[in-house]
Structures are given as structure tokens and as C-alpha cells.
Amino acid sequence: MYNIELDTKDVILKIENKWKNLADFIVDLKKKNIDVSPKIITALTCCRSLINHCKYHLNNKNNSFEFQKIVAQLSRDILDIESSLIIIAADKLGEQYALEWSVKLGEKIPDIQDKVGVDTIG
């Protein structure tokens, strides 16, 4: 039987792990003296706040349609950030470096990721 609460918890956990990897990616870019747009930093910070909000609501058994929409938007935002960082990395440090990070970031966020379009931030 399909349990949306458990699936949502899994999605949020994967989003949170992706967020951590994206934060590490930004740190690595900055160590290489690559400027990352403040818009990307702000977007990642907002995602962290939304992740915390979602975790709180999951613990309080709130899994409404609106909550599912927030999780889907959060997933799209994380994908946008990832795409933007990969483009910056490829442009400034070469395709091999970008590919290495792409592999590190490679775990897909289930279901939602396959259904969203990607726009770059920056």
C-alpha cells in the first residue's frame, strides 16, 4: 500500500542531502576563487528554511495538498540551483570538474525531479 507520509519523508530527506551537497559544492567553488551569484546563495538559504519547515510539518502529521505543493516547489528550486552551479563550474573550471560534481550530486529526488522543468538562477 502506498504511504504518502513515508514517501514525503523520503523525498525531504533526499532534498536535504542534496542541499548539503550543494552547500559543499559552493564552498569548493569559493575555494577555487569562483564567484557564486548572491541569488544562488539566497535561494539555497531559502531552501534550507523550507526544508526545516517541511520537517516540522511532517512531524506534526500535516501532509495536505498545499504541503505537497511546497515540497514539489522545493524540489524544483534545488534542481535550479544545481543546474546553475553545474553551468558555472563548467564555464569557469571546465567540463571535467563540472562532470565530477554532477556525479557527486547525481542522486535524483524521487518522482518529483522527473516532472519539473529546469530554469537557471543567476
KOLGUKE-368292 format. One line per 8 residues: their letters; for each residue z, y, x of N, C-alpha, C. Coordinates in steps of 0.001 Angstrom, whole numbers, plus 500000, padded with zeros to 6 digits. Each point is the difference from the previous one (the first is absolute). Layout:
a) Z,Y,X,Z,Y,X,Z,Y,X ~ ...
//
This chain:
mynieldt) 500000,498810,500841,500000,501190,499159,500000,501241,500877 ~ 499269,500996,499611,499850,501249,500726,501235,500861,499796 ~ 500629,500415,501089,501181,500845,499925,499666,501345,500635 ~ 499722,501001,499176,499558,501302,500496,501058,500669,500874 ~ 501286,499765,499700,501056,500615,500788,499974,499487,501435 ~ 499879,498680,500176,499942,499445,501344,498732,500434,500716 ~ 498878,500041,499297,498754,500427,500611,500086,501453,500439 ~ 500613,500846,499195,500146,501405,500349,500910,500153,501206
kdvilkie) 501075,499234,500058,500877,500038,501173,499227,499624,501256 ~ 499164,498981,499895,499191,499565,501139,499032,501102,500429 ~ 499366,500640,499038,499066,501088,500304,500739,501147,500682 ~ 501152,500377,499485,500759,501106,500591,500455,499641,501409 ~ 500414,498766,500225,500387,499563,501340,498811,500098,500961 ~ 498829,499578,499554,498802,500091,500834,499611,501452,500259 ~ 500145,500848,499000,499727,501422,500184,500981,500582,501024 ~ 501260,499623,499880,500997,500511,500934,499705,499539,501427
nkwknlad) 499604,498756,500168,499637,499509,501331,498780,500730,500543 ~ 499019,500247,499138,498811,500750,500414,500403,501419,500393 ~ 500908,500601,499246,500487,501344,500320,500603,500025,501401 ~ 500836,499020,500313,500624,499929,501329,498939,499895,501086 ~ 498985,499182,499769,498930,499846,500981,499198,501294,500161 ~ 499778,500712,498904,499287,501279,500074,500820,501033,500773 ~ 501303,500001,499800,500868,500913,500759,499914,499671,501491 ~ 499990,498708,500340,499847,499589,501396,498640,500426,500556
fivdlkkk) 498972,499905,499183,498645,500412,500384,499996,501494,500343 ~ 500628,500808,499162,500057,501440,500260,500747,500285,501294 ~ 501106,499311,500222,500759,500177,501243,499115,499656,501196 ~ 499249,498912,499899,499122,499591,501092,498901,501043,500242 ~ 499432,500528,498928,498982,501045,500144,500589,501240,500678 ~ 501189,500379,499601,500634,501183,500594,500320,499775,501475 ~ 500389,498770,500367,500239,499677,501411,498725,500162,500823 ~ 498864,499830,499341,498706,500139,500665,499452,501423,499842
nidvspki) 500878,500922,499600,499654,501417,499827,498898,500245,498977 ~ 499992,499208,498944,499055,500181,498909,500725,500718,498868 ~ 499424,501104,499564,500587,500737,498877,499705,499266,498696 ~ 501035,499877,499192,499869,499409,498670,500249,501128,499002 ~ 499100,500131,499056,500077,501071,499007,501364,500020,499310 ~ 500564,501196,499835,501253,500110,499244,499880,499438,498583 ~ 498790,500036,499431,499798,499415,498666,500281,498503,500016 ~ 499605,499336,501076,500236,498556,500107,501490,499731,500157
italtccr) 500661,500793,500839,501451,499838,500199,500739,500237,498682 ~ 499613,501035,499292,500629,500302,498708,499745,498876,498995 ~ 498773,499509,499965,499672,498907,499070,500840,498762,500311 ~ 500160,499686,501282,500800,498835,500380,501470,500201,499637 ~ 500490,501216,500189,501384,500318,499624,500205,499858,498494 ~ 499039,500489,499230,500081,499862,498537,499976,498521,499585 ~ 499191,499224,500679,499954,498558,499704,501360,499355,500237 ~ 500687,500405,501063,501333,499446,500283,500941,500308,498842
slinhcky) 499926,501224,499492,500848,500375,498865,499661,499169,498767 ~ 498715,499797,499758,499590,499184,498845,500414,498541,500161 ~ 499921,499487,501224,500441,498620,500251,501479,499871,499643 ~ 500805,500945,500463,501437,499970,499683,500233,500103,498501 ~ 499233,500857,499343,500103,500153,498541,499664,498683,499301 ~ 498930,499365,500438,499582,498727,499385,501037,498912,500223 ~ 500565,499934,501198,501021,498989,500275,501227,500213,499117 ~ 500366,501256,499790,501137,500309,499137,499718,499521,498578
hlnnknns) 498813,500306,499492,499672,499624,498629,499846,498499,499827 ~ 499532,499310,501024,499944,498538,499914,501398,499411,499881 ~ 500934,500580,500737,501378,499509,499936,500643,500286,498650 ~ 499459,500947,499265,500531,500342,498684,499146,499432,498870 ~ 499171,499026,500318,499207,499250,499009,499049,500886,499199 ~ 499494,501044,500621,499041,500871,499319,498612,499647,500517 ~ 499225,499315,499201,498675,499563,500428,498965,500368,498937 ~ 500044,501240,499548,499130,500478,498930,498568,500179,500488
fefqkiva) 499117,500279,499067,498600,500268,500325,499894,501219,500915 ~ 500792,501033,499735,499986,501197,500837,500431,499668,501421 ~ 501003,499137,500112,500462,499568,501319,498882,499262,500734 ~ 499272,499142,499296,498877,499281,500608,498921,500980,500479 ~ 499792,501086,499245,499030,501016,500412,500453,500694,501282 ~ 501300,500243,500135,500537,500622,501217,499781,499074,501192 ~ 500262,498711,499819,499801,499035,501085,498523,499939,500396 ~ 499112,500030,499015,498564,499975,500292,499583,501261,500767
qlsrdild) 500515,501164,499600,499674,501245,500705,500555,499972,501415 ~ 501200,499484,500161,500599,499870,501318,499127,499130,500899 ~ 499504,498917,499462,499110,499117,500750,498733,500739,500430 ~ 499425,500763,499089,498796,500784,500337,500300,501025,501091 ~ 501146,500669,499906,500365,501006,500994,500161,499375,501389 ~ 500633,498845,500051,500165,499298,501280,498633,499636,500571 ~ 499094,499534,499157,498643,499665,500463,499251,501231,500509 ~ 500166,501117,499318,499360,501242,500444,500503,500411,501378
iessliii) 501303,499906,500201,500602,500346,501294,499473,499062,501075 ~ 499997,498716,499709,499503,499016,500963,498556,500299,500388 ~ 499157,500250,499020,498592,500295,500268,499847,501251,500859 ~ 500759,501015,499677,499931,501248,500757,500417,499794,501450 ~ 501070,499249,500214,500469,499760,501369,499010,499151,500794 ~ 499402,499013,499369,499002,499163,500684,498802,500852,500419 ~ 499577,500908,499129,498871,500881,500323,500352,500911,501173 ~ 501197,500575,499982,500448,500853,501105,500033,499198,501295
aadklgeq) 500580,498811,499938,500111,499158,501195,498629,499653,500566 ~ 499070,499625,499139,498652,499631,500460,499301,501210,500614 ~ 500165,501156,499372,499341,501213,500471,500562,500474,501340 ~ 501313,499956,500146,500651,500569,501189,500229,498997,501127 ~ 500224,498734,499648,500380,499015,501017,499052,498808,500081 ~ 499004,499977,499162,499011,498936,500064,500202,498920,498953 ~ 498899,499305,499765,500009,498970,498956,500916,498830,500329 ~ 500137,499646,501284,500848,498863,500366,501464,500270,499645
yalewsvk) 500464,501191,500331,501379,500376,499656,500197,499974,498481 ~ 499045,500576,499274,500085,500016,498533,499989,498589,499439 ~ 499181,499137,500576,499939,498607,499549,501321,499280,500244 ~ 500615,500239,501141,501300,499383,500294,501041,500397,498956 ~ 500027,501289,499642,500944,500449,498989,499617,499497,498617 ~ 498721,499911,499767,499542,499474,498721,500502,498569,499808 ~ 499970,499223,501070,500506,498620,499943,501516,500009,499781 ~ 500720,500873,500711,501456,500094,499827,500367,500375,498570
lgekipdi) 499188,500843,499404,500265,500474,498633,499399,499087,498947 ~ 499358,498936,500432,499133,499192,499171,500555,499331,498774 ~ 501307,499859,499856,500507,499301,498815,499715,500818,498764 ~ 499266,499400,499093,499643,500707,498762,501181,500078,499054 ~ 499991,501050,499226,500961,500123,498909,499372,499263,498828 ~ 500642,498968,499482,499365,499122,499017,499485,500721,498760 ~ 498907,499495,499490,499403,500402,498725,499585,501470,499959 ~ 500930,500891,500148,499724,501415,499808,498984,500485,501023
qdkvgvdt) 500124,499580,501244,499137,500497,501060,498532,499736,499705 ~ 499689,498885,499440,498610,499646,499749,499377,500807,498872 ~ 500802,500695,499232,499502,500685,498809,499924,501511,500147 ~ 500358,500536,501179,500047,501450,500135,498926,500496,500951 ~ 499529,501219,499758,499080,500654,500899,500796,500660,501106 ~ 499349,500328,501105,500687,500601,501118,499368,501349,500311 ~ 500814,501036,499972,499595,501331,500442,500842,500321,501225 ~ 499441,500727,500949,500770,500321,501187,500791,501279,499783
ig) 501126,500063,500672,500868,501173,499957,499794,500741,501302 ~ 500022,501271,499960,499936,500713,501274,499186,501194,499876
//
